[in-house]
Amino acid sequence: AAIVMNEFDLDPFNGAIFIFRSKRSDRLKLIVWDGTGLVMTYKRIEGAGFVWPRMTNGVISINRSQFEALFEVLDWQRVVPRHSRKPIAV
């Protein structure tokens, strides 16, 4: 949480998921505030590693569908979120 606050000037207590990866791209650490405390998750995979998005200034932004694909070691770039229209009241 200190890295998120001090290095990136972001709020680790806003409900966003902050992902840190290893240099070899085979390990992830996730930090998220769940309303009662900070939760840290660690995931390690065998093989080539996670397909990682390009970073700008050390930070990336992906949507929920892309995050879920990344965490399941799928190609997150092929994930397109579904857009549904809201119902219109008559």
TORFIPA-248687 format. One record per residue (C-alpha): residue in three letters; x, y, z. Coordinates in pm, whole numbers, padded with zeros to 5 digits. Layout:
N
+-----+--------+--------+--------+
!   r !      x !      y !      z !
+-----+--------+--------+--------+
! ALA !      X !      Y !      Z !
...
+-----+--------+--------+--------+
end
This chain:
90
+-----+--------+--------+--------+
!   r !      x !      y !      z !
+-----+--------+--------+--------+
! ALA !  00000 !  00000 !  00000 !
! ALA !  00290 !  00234 !  00073 !
! ILE !  00427 !  00184 ! -00280 !
! VAL !  00086 !  00264 ! -00429 !
! MET !  00059 !  00583 ! -00224 !
! ASN !  00419 !  00706 ! -00239 !
! GLU !  00540 !  00597 ! -00583 !
! PHE !  00221 !  00632 ! -00788 !
! ASP !  00027 !  00887 ! -00583 !
! LEU ! -00284 !  00664 ! -00590 !
! ASP ! -00528 !  00564 ! -00316 !
! PRO ! -00499 !  00193 ! -00223 !
! PHE ! -00822 !  00218 ! -00023 !
! ASN ! -01055 !  00304 ! -00313 !
! GLY ! -01144 ! -00054 ! -00411 !
! ALA ! -00918 ! -00071 ! -00718 !
! ILE ! -00696 ! -00375 ! -00764 !
! PHE ! -00325 ! -00299 ! -00778 !
! ILE ! -00113 ! -00561 ! -00953 !
! PHE !  00262 ! -00597 ! -00920 !
! ARG !  00454 ! -00844 ! -01136 !
! SER !  00795 ! -01000 ! -01114 !
! LYS !  01069 ! -00923 ! -01367 !
! ARG !  01023 ! -01266 ! -01526 !
! SER !  00645 ! -01212 ! -01557 !
! ASP !  00571 ! -01545 ! -01389 !
! ARG !  00442 ! -01404 ! -01057 !
! LEU !  00175 ! -01153 ! -00960 !
! LYS !  00095 ! -00984 ! -00631 !
! LEU ! -00244 ! -00818 ! -00603 !
! ILE ! -00345 ! -00568 ! -00338 !
! VAL ! -00709 ! -00466 ! -00293 !
! TRP ! -00909 ! -00298 ! -00018 !
! ASP ! -01221 ! -00506 !  00057 !
! GLY ! -01381 ! -00259 !  00298 !
! THR ! -01241 ! -00422 !  00610 !
! GLY ! -00872 ! -00442 !  00531 !
! LEU ! -00611 ! -00480 !  00260 !
! VAL ! -00602 ! -00821 !  00093 !
! MET ! -00287 ! -00945 ! -00080 !
! THR ! -00302 ! -01233 ! -00327 !
! TYR !  00002 ! -01402 ! -00477 !
! LYS ! -00007 ! -01609 ! -00795 !
! ARG !  00277 ! -01795 ! -00964 !
! ILE !  00255 ! -01980 ! -01293 !
! GLU !  00482 ! -02228 ! -01466 !
! GLY !  00605 ! -02168 ! -01819 !
! ALA !  00628 ! -01855 ! -02027 !
! GLY !  00460 ! -01620 ! -01781 !
! PHE !  00171 ! -01379 ! -01793 !
! VAL !  00095 ! -01182 ! -02110 !
! TRP !  00150 ! -00832 ! -01979 !
! PRO !  00000 ! -00506 ! -02113 !
! ARG !  00223 ! -00214 ! -02211 !
! MET !  00291 !  00030 ! -01931 !
! THR !  00294 !  00408 ! -01935 !
! ASN !  00486 !  00564 ! -01647 !
! GLY !  00476 !  00230 ! -01465 !
! VAL !  00095 !  00215 ! -01461 !
! ILE ! -00160 !  00033 ! -01677 !
! SER ! -00537 !  00038 ! -01671 !
! ILE ! -00746 ! -00259 ! -01775 !
! ASN ! -01115 ! -00336 ! -01731 !
! ARG ! -01258 ! -00619 ! -01522 !
! SER ! -01285 ! -00865 ! -01812 !
! GLN ! -00924 ! -00806 ! -01911 !
! PHE ! -00810 ! -00845 ! -01549 !
! GLU ! -00992 ! -01177 ! -01515 !
! ALA ! -00830 ! -01302 ! -01837 !
! LEU ! -00486 ! -01185 ! -01718 !
! PHE ! -00531 ! -01359 ! -01381 !
! GLU ! -00640 ! -01683 ! -01553 !
! VAL ! -00329 ! -01663 ! -01778 !
! LEU ! -00537 ! -01602 ! -02091 !
! ASP ! -00456 ! -01349 ! -02361 !
! TRP ! -00623 ! -01041 ! -02212 !
! GLN ! -00579 ! -00852 ! -02541 !
! ARG ! -00844 ! -01069 ! -02707 !
! VAL ! -01105 ! -00987 ! -02443 !
! VAL ! -01365 ! -00735 ! -02549 !
! PRO ! -01619 ! -00623 ! -02289 !
! ARG ! -01982 ! -00669 ! -02382 !
! HIS ! -02182 ! -00356 ! -02408 !
! SER ! -02549 ! -00384 ! -02330 !
! ARG ! -02804 ! -00113 ! -02369 !
! LYS ! -02996 ! -00003 ! -02066 !
! PRO ! -03371 ! -00059 ! -02084 !
! ILE ! -03577 !  00244 ! -02165 !
! ALA ! -03886 !  00308 ! -01955 !
! VAL ! -04204 !  00376 ! -02149 !
+-----+--------+--------+--------+
end
